[in-house]
Amino acid sequence: MDEAGTVYGYAVAVDPRGRLRYGHVDGRTAEFHPLWLRERAPDPATTDPQTGQRLIEAADIPLDLAVTDACVENDGVRLSFSDGHSTVFSFAVLDEAISGRAEERRLWGRDLTPLPQADAQAVVTDDAALHAMLEALDRYGCVIVRGLAATEDGMSPVVDRIGPLRRTNWGGIADVKAIPSAYDLTMTARHLEKHADNPYRDPIPGYIFLHCIVNNAEGGDSEIADGFAVAERMRREHPEEFSILTTVRPRFRYVDETTHLEHEGPLIELGSSGEVFRVRYSNRTETVDALEPDVLDPYYRARARFHALINSPEMTVQFKLGPGDMIVMDNYRLLHGRRGYKLETGMRHLRQGYVDRDTLQSRRRILARSHKKAVS
Ligand SMILES: [Fe+2]
């Protein structure tokens, strides 16, 4: 690197194409495109200080714009551009740009014991406890909250701390218990294989809040698996099957007398950096189109592998919710099911609600501003 400046181990330089070369103190290096830097220049001529929104028209920036000079200035980098603009980026902003959030995930299998936990009273009364709960949920994809009232709306004090419930055609908080007129297999006592909830909705519910009122029947244990860990294992061990599951887009469907819901998407959905962004597995509601047999053949083989891994003992954590317990699950990531239970031996009555992804993530980010210490 032709260094234009160094401080505290950081190094900055401009390459022959007018890009910024940035050397992080920890040894990582990155290149920044001049337009990427120019369109988000953190000065009041470019970015509104109050709203943080862009003031200039990004599409009007010359495509041949170049960084002409870079030098270390205090705790950041002063940049000059070929359009005559000059601005200062802090090291913190550039560092954040090159660190991926995927690094903060913890993938897990049956060794995730105990499950991440939070105390309901603390979460309701203390922002730091709520933040720790939401960070654990973000890192592991699930958290158990203990100490809720074992009453019909006992989850409300915790949910109200996060944001509004998503209302669906089933209402807000809905019963999960065996009833004679079941409109979904959830409302029976049968074993439920692991699945993501409601992939036929658009948007798919982001988070599931599953609260236990009574669970004294024989059986009825909960089972969960980390869908991201399963997907990464497929990517590692069976890359062609992994690829098939990221490209074939089955349709998911729910139909009753008053509702017809449909949505489509791959069983493994990737984000812009190739990271696993969302998994879908819902045997009950998947309806793949009648594609060419040469496409369906490898799809069915890959789907069978995915299913076998999701339900393998080594990827499964099994536990039993008790009265006043609630599990909160990332429905983009976790696959959940339950063991069958015997109605003649007792009762199993859970209640469930959904919170949208943007609602919960907004709450987590706001709390992070003042409560940086996360669950480890
Ligand atoms: Fe479910």
Residues whose N, C-alpha, C, O or C-beta is under 5 A from the ligand:
A	BS01	LIG	D197
